[in-house]
Amino acid sequence: MNDASIAPVRIGLAGLGTVGSGLVAVLQQNADWIAARLGRAVTVKTVLVRDLTKPRAVTLGPEVAITTDADALVTDPDIDIVVELMGGIDAAFALIHKALCAGKHVVTANKALLAKRGPELFALAAEKRLGLYYEASCAGAVPIVETLKSSLAGNRIKSIIGILNGTANYILSSMSEKGLPFAEALQKAQELGYAEADPTLDIQGYDAAHKLIVLIRLAYGCNLPLERLPVEGITGVGPDDIRFAREFGYAIKLIGQVRDLGGRLAAGVWPMLVHEDFLLASVKGAFNAVRVEGDASGPIMLHGKGAGDLPTASAVLADILALARQGMIPNNTGFLTEPLPEAELVDPDDFVSPHYIHFTVKDQPGVMAAISKSMGEHGVSISQAVQKGVPEDGYVSIVFLTHEAPNRAITAVLTDTDAMPFIKPGTVHFRVL
C-alpha cells in the first residue's frame, strides 16, 4: 500500500509535445495505480519548453514549474529523474550529459541521439552508475528493449527482423489495400498525423535505421556506427510492384533486420517482399512488429502501436518506474562492459537472399533469353519469371523471383541489363525475406 509520508519520485520533463503531453496525461489518470505498484507517487516538478506561451494539450497543476532554462532540470536537487522528450541531437545530448554529470537518472525516447552518440552517453552513465533508459525509442509501446536486455539475456540472438516505422508501414498498407499511389498515401498519413510535414526520416528508412542500431547494441553487445548500416527507403515502391508482389503471395514491407553469421552481423534496412504466410506480412497500418530469434527461446514476435502520445508515454513511464524502484541497479545496455566494441559486419555485397527484379522491356523476341543468360553467367538461379500486362507504348513488364543469391551477383546482373537497349531505365529490385 502506498504510504503518503514517502516522498514522491520527482520528474524533470524536457519537452511537452505529443509524447510529453501523453506522459503527463497518463501520470494524471493512473496516479493511484502507479503509486500502488511503486509504493510512492510519481510527479512532474518542472517542465522545460521552448515557448512559454504556446497552448498545451494537457493542463499542468499549479505546483509544476514551467521554464525555458534547461539547467533548471539538472541543478534542482529535488528532481530524481530527467525525462528527455524534446528530440533533436545537440540540445538533447547536452541536457542528458549534464543530467548524468549531476547524478540524475535519465529516460529518453530519442533514437536518433542514441544511434549517433549513444556510446558516449552509455559510457558516462556507466561511469556514474546511473540509469539511461530508452524503451520508448525503438517501437513505441512494444517492449522490445526490456525483452532484449532482460527477458532474453541468456540467449545468443540469431536474428532480429522488424517493421520499425509506423509511417512507412501505413503508407505501404494504404498502397496495398486501397491502391493508392505513393504520394497520395503519404499525404493521407500526414493528414492523420502519422507522418511529419518533412517525412524524410520515415520514408527514406533513417528512422528505422536509428532504431535498428539501438537494437543491435542491446542484442549483440556492440556498437554499429550509423554510417556503416545499409539503408534504403520506400520511395521507389510503386503500385505495380505492390500488385505484382501480391500476385506472387507477398507483401512489401520496410524491414530492419540483423542476422548473426558466425560472429559477424548482416544488417540493413530495405523494402522487402515478405511472404503472406509470415506474421510480419499481416502487420497493417501504423503498427510496429519485431521478430526476435534466440538460440534457446526460438522465435518470438512482439506487435503493437509504434507511435502516438499514449503508447509512447506508456513505454516512457515503464522506464521511470524501473529506475524509481528501491535497490535498482542500472542495466542500460544489458552488458557490463563499457565501452562496447564496434560490430564486425558482413560486406553488404555478400548478403544472401532471394530477390525480386522488375524489368520494363520492349515487347520483342529474345528479351527473356538475354536477361536469363546474364543471370546464369552470374550464378543467379531463377525461381519464377512472368510477363505481366499488355504492351503499353511497345513496352511490357517482366518480373523475376530468384532463388538465394549474393547481392553482388544481382548488382552484376543489373549492370549487364542496364546496358541492354531493349530495357527501359529504372529497373526495380527488392530483396525477399
C-alpha positions in Angstrom: 0.0 0.0 0.0 1.2 3.5 -0.8 2.4 5.5 2.3 1.6 9.2 1.8 4.6 10.1 4.0 7.1 8.7 1.5 8.5 11.3 -0.8 7.3 11.1 -4.4 9.6 10.4 -7.4 10.0 13.9 -8.9 10.4 14.2 -12.7 12.1 17.0 -14.7 10.4 16.8 -18.1 12.1 18.2 -21.2 9.5 18.6 -23.9 5.7 19.0 -23.7 4.9 17.9 -27.3 2.9 14.9 -28.3 4.8 12.3 -26.1 5.4 14.7 -23.2 1.8 15.6 -23.0 0.9 11.9 -23.2 3.2 11.2 -20.3 1.6 13.9 -18.2 -1.9 12.6 -19.1 -1.0 9.0 -18.1 0.6 10.2 -14.8 -2.6 12.1 -14.0 -5.2 9.5 -15.0 -3.3 6.5 -13.5 -1.8 8.2 -10.4 -3.3 5.8 -7.8 -2.5 2.7 -9.8 1.1 3.9 -10.3 1.5 4.6 -6.6 0.1 1.2 -5.8 2.7 -0.5 -8.0 5.7 1.6 -6.9 4.8 2.4 -3.3 5.0 6.1 -3.8 3.7 8.7 -6.2 5.4 9.9 -9.4 5.0 13.6 -10.0 6.3 16.2 -12.5 8.1 19.0 -10.8 9.5 21.1 -13.7 8.8 21.1 -17.4 11.2 22.5 -20.0 9.7 24.1 -23.1 10.8 26.3 -25.9 7.8 28.6 -25.9 6.1 29.5 -22.6 3.1 31.0 -24.4 2.2 28.0 -26.6 -1.1 26.3 -25.9 -0.8 22.8 -24.4 -2.7 19.6 -24.8 -2.7 19.0 -21.1 -3.3 21.1 -18.0 -0.5 21.3 -15.5 -1.1 21.8 -11.9 0.0 25.0 -10.1 2.8 23.0 -8.4 4.5 22.4 -11.7 7.1 24.9 -12.8 7.5 25.7 -16.5 10.8 27.0 -17.8 12.9 27.6 -20.9 16.1 27.1 -18.9 17.5 23.6 -19.3 19.7 24.0 -16.3 16.7 24.2 -14.1 16.2 20.4 -14.6 19.7 19.4 -13.8 20.6 21.7 -11.0 17.4 21.1 -8.9 18.4 18.7 -6.1 14.7 17.7 -5.7 14.5 16.2 -9.3 15.2 12.5 -9.3 14.8 11.6 -13.0 15.2 13.8 -16.1 13.0 12.7 -18.9 14.1 13.9 -22.4 11.3 14.1 -24.9 12.3 17.2 -26.9 14.1 15.4 -29.7 17.0 16.6 -31.8 20.6 15.9 -31.3 22.8 18.7 -29.9 20.5 20.2 -27.2 19.3 16.8 -26.1 22.8 15.4 -25.8 23.9 18.5 -23.8 20.9 18.0 -21.4 21.4 14.3 -20.9 25.2 14.8 -20.4 24.6 17.5 -17.8 21.9 15.4 -16.0 24.2 12.4 -15.7 27.1 14.5 -14.5 24.7 16.0 -11.9 23.9 12.4 -10.6 20.4 12.1 -12.1 18.9 9.1 -13.9 17.7 9.8 -17.4 14.8 8.4 -19.6 14.7 9.3 -23.3 12.8 8.3 -26.4 15.5 9.8 -28.7 16.5 7.0 -31.1 18.4 9.4 -33.4 20.6 10.6 -30.5 21.2 7.1 -29.2 22.1 5.8 -32.7 24.6 8.7 -33.3 26.0 9.5 -29.9 24.8 6.6 -27.7 28.2 5.2 -27.0 29.4 8.4 -25.3 26.3 8.7 -23.1 26.2 5.0 -22.1 29.9 5.2 -21.1 29.2 8.2 -19.0 26.1 6.6 -17.4 28.2 3.5 -16.6 31.0 5.7 -15.1 28.4 7.5 -12.9 26.5 4.3 -12.1 23.3 5.8 -13.3 20.4 4.7 -15.4 20.0 5.8 -19.0 16.7 4.1 -20.1 15.1 4.2 -23.5 12.2 1.7 -24.0 10.2 4.3 -26.0 13.0 4.9 -28.5 12.5 1.8 -30.7 8.9 0.7 -31.1 6.5 2.8 -29.1 4.5 0.7 -26.7 6.2 -2.5 -27.9 8.6 -3.6 -25.0 11.5 -4.8 -27.2 14.2 -3.0 -25.3 13.4 -4.7 -22.0 12.9 -8.0 -23.8 16.4 -7.9 -25.2 18.0 -6.5 -22.0 16.4 -8.9 -19.6 14.0 -11.5 -20.8 16.3 -12.9 -23.5 19.6 -12.0 -21.7 20.6 -15.7 -21.5 20.1 -16.2 -25.3 22.5 -15.6 -28.1 20.3 -13.7 -30.6 20.3 -15.3 -34.0 18.2 -12.6 -35.7 16.0 -9.6 -35.3 13.6 -8.8 -38.1 11.2 -5.9 -37.7 8.7 -3.4 -39.0 10.2 -0.5 -37.1 8.5 2.6 -38.7 4.7 3.0 -38.5 4.6 5.8 -41.1 6.2 3.7 -43.8 4.1 0.7 -42.8 0.9 2.9 -43.0 1.9 4.1 -46.5 2.7 0.7 -47.8 -0.5 -0.8 -46.3 -2.6 2.0 -47.9 -0.9 1.4 -51.3 -1.7 -2.3 -51.0 -5.2 -2.3 -49.6 -6.6 0.9 -51.3 -4.5 1.0 -54.4 -3.2 4.5 -53.6 -0.1 5.8 -55.3 2.8 6.6 -53.0 2.3 10.4 -53.0 -1.4 10.1 -52.1 -0.7 7.5 -49.4 1.9 9.8 -47.9 -0.4 12.8 -47.9 -3.1 10.7 -46.1 -0.5 9.7 -43.5 0.3 13.4 -42.9 -3.3 14.3 -42.6 -3.8 11.6 -39.9 -0.7 12.7 -38.1 1.3 9.5 -38.8 3.9 11.4 -40.9 5.7 14.7 -40.2 5.5 17.7 -42.6 9.0 16.7 -43.6 8.7 12.9 -43.7 12.3 12.2 -44.9 13.4 10.2 -41.9 10.4 7.9 -42.2 10.2 7.3 -45.9 14.0 7.2 -46.6 14.4 4.5 -43.9 16.6 6.5 -41.5 14.2 6.4 -38.6 14.1 2.6 -38.8 17.9 2.6 -39.1 18.3 4.6 -35.9 16.1 2.0 -34.1 18.0 -0.9 -35.6 21.3 0.5 -34.3 19.9 0.6 -30.8 18.5 -2.9 -31.0 21.9 -4.2 -32.3 23.6 -2.7 -29.3 21.2 -4.5 -27.0 21.2 -7.8 -28.8 24.9 -8.3 -29.5 26.7 -6.0 -27.1 28.5 -4.0 -29.8 28.2 -0.5 -31.4 27.5 -0.1 -35.1 28.2 3.3 -36.5 25.2 4.5 -38.3 27.1 5.3 -41.5 28.1 1.7 -41.9 24.5 0.5 -42.0 23.0 0.0 -45.5 19.7 1.9 -45.7 17.1 2.1 -48.4 13.7 3.8 -48.1 10.3 3.2 -49.7 10.1 6.0 -52.3 11.0 3.5 -55.1 8.0 1.3 -54.3 5.2 1.7 -56.9 1.7 0.4 -57.3 2.7 -2.1 -59.9 5.3 -3.7 -57.6 2.7 -3.8 -54.8 0.3 -5.6 -57.1 2.9 -8.0 -58.6 4.2 -8.9 -55.2 0.7 -9.7 -54.0 0.1 -11.9 -57.1 3.2 -13.9 -56.1 1.9 -14.2 -52.5 4.0 -11.4 -50.9 3.5 -8.0 -49.2 6.1 -5.3 -49.5 7.3 -4.0 -46.1 10.1 -1.7 -44.9 12.2 -4.2 -42.9 15.0 -3.6 -40.5 17.0 -6.7 -39.9 20.2 -8.1 -38.4 21.4 -11.7 -38.5 24.4 -13.2 -36.7 26.5 -15.1 -39.2 29.2 -16.7 -37.1 30.1 -13.6 -35.1 29.7 -11.1 -38.0 26.5 -9.2 -38.4 24.5 -8.9 -41.7 22.3 -5.9 -41.1 20.4 -3.3 -43.0 17.1 -1.5 -43.7 15.3 -2.1 -47.0 11.9 -2.6 -48.6 11.5 -6.3 -48.8 8.9 -8.8 -50.1 7.5 -10.7 -47.1 5.6 -13.9 -47.8 1.9 -13.8 -46.8 2.5 -16.9 -44.5 4.8 -14.8 -42.3 3.2 -12.9 -39.4 5.1 -9.7 -40.4 3.2 -9.6 -43.7 -0.1 -9.2 -41.8 1.1 -6.1 -39.8 -1.1 -3.3 -41.1 -1.3 0.5 -40.7 0.9 2.4 -38.3 1.7 -0.6 -36.2 5.2 -2.0 -35.4 6.3 -5.6 -35.0 9.6 -7.2 -34.1 10.5 -10.9 -34.5 13.5 -12.0 -32.4 15.0 -15.4 -32.5 17.2 -16.6 -29.7 19.2 -19.8 -29.7 17.3 -21.1 -26.6 13.9 -19.2 -26.9 13.3 -19.8 -30.6 11.3 -17.1 -32.5 9.3 -14.5 -30.5 7.0 -11.9 -32.1 6.1 -8.6 -30.5 3.4 -6.4 -32.0 1.8 -3.2 -31.1 1.4 0.6 -31.6 4.7 2.0 -32.6 3.9 5.7 -32.1 1.4 8.2 -30.6 1.1 10.0 -27.4 -0.2 7.4 -25.0 1.5 4.3 -26.5 4.9 6.0 -26.4 4.2 7.5 -23.0 3.5 4.0 -21.7 7.0 3.0 -22.6 8.5 6.1 -21.0 6.6 5.5 -17.8 7.8 1.9 -17.7 11.4 3.2 -17.6 10.6 5.8 -14.9 9.1 3.1 -12.7 12.0 0.8 -13.3 14.5 3.5 -12.3 12.4 4.6 -9.3 12.3 1.1 -7.6 14.4 0.8 -4.5 17.5 -1.2 -4.8 17.5 -0.8 -8.6 20.9 -1.5 -10.2 21.1 0.3 -13.6 21.0 -2.0 -16.6 21.4 0.3 -19.6 22.6 -1.9 -22.5 22.3 -5.4 -21.0 26.1 -5.7 -20.8 28.5 -4.7 -18.0 31.4 -3.8 -20.3 31.7 -0.2 -21.4 32.7 1.0 -23.9 31.2 -1.8 -26.1 33.3 -3.0 -29.1 32.5 -2.0 -32.6 30.4 -4.5 -34.6 32.0 -6.8 -37.2 29.9 -6.6 -40.3 29.4 -8.8 -43.3 30.1 -7.0 -46.6 26.6 -5.9 -47.8 27.5 -7.2 -51.3 27.8 -10.7 -49.7 24.3 -10.6 -48.2 22.4 -13.7 -49.5 18.6 -13.7 -50.0 16.1 -14.3 -52.8 15.4 -11.3 -55.0 12.6 -9.6 -56.9 13.5 -7.8 -60.1 11.0 -5.9 -62.3 12.2 -5.0 -65.8 10.3 -2.9 -68.2 11.3 -4.1 -71.7 10.4 -3.8 -75.3 7.9 -6.4 -76.4 10.1 -8.3 -78.8 11.6 -11.8 -79.1 14.8 -12.7 -77.3 14.4 -10.4 -74.3 13.7 -13.0 -71.7 16.6 -15.2 -73.1 19.1 -12.3 -72.8 18.1 -11.5 -69.2 18.2 -15.2 -68.3 21.6 -15.6 -69.9 23.0 -12.8 -67.8 21.6 -14.3 -64.6 23.1 -17.7 -65.5 26.5 -16.1 -66.1 26.5 -14.6 -62.7 25.2 -17.6 -60.8 21.7 -16.4 -60.2 19.1 -19.1 -60.3 15.5 -18.2 -61.4 12.6 -19.3 -59.3 9.8 -17.7 -61.3 9.7 -15.4 -64.4 6.5 -13.9 -65.6 5.5 -11.3 -68.2 2.9 -9.0 -66.8 0.3 -7.0 -68.5 -0.2 -6.0 -72.2 2.2 -3.9 -74.2 2.0 -0.1 -73.5 3.9 2.2 -75.8 5.7 -1.0 -77.0 6.9 -2.0 -73.5 5.8 -4.7 -71.1 6.8 -5.7 -67.5 8.9 -8.9 -66.9 9.2 -9.9 -63.2 11.7 -12.4 -61.9 11.9 -14.0 -58.5 15.2 -15.6 -57.9 16.5 -18.3 -55.5 19.0 -17.2 -52.9 21.9 -15.2 -54.4 24.5 -12.8 -53.0 23.7 -9.1 -53.6 26.9 -8.6 -55.6 25.6 -11.2 -58.2 22.4 -9.2 -58.6 24.3 -6.0 -58.9 26.3 -7.6 -61.7 23.1 -8.7 -63.5 21.6 -5.2 -63.2 24.8 -3.7 -64.6 24.5 -6.0 -67.6 20.8 -5.4 -68.2 21.1 -1.6 -67.8 23.3 -1.7 -70.9 20.7 -3.7 -72.9 19.0 -1.3 -75.4 15.6 -3.0 -75.1 15.3 -2.5 -71.3 13.9 0.8 -70.1 15.9 2.5 -67.4 14.5 2.3 -63.8 14.6 -1.5 -63.2 13.2 -2.2 -59.7 15.0 -4.5 -57.3 13.9 -5.6 -53.9 15.2 -8.3 -51.5 12.9 -11.1 -50.5 12.7 -12.0 -46.8 
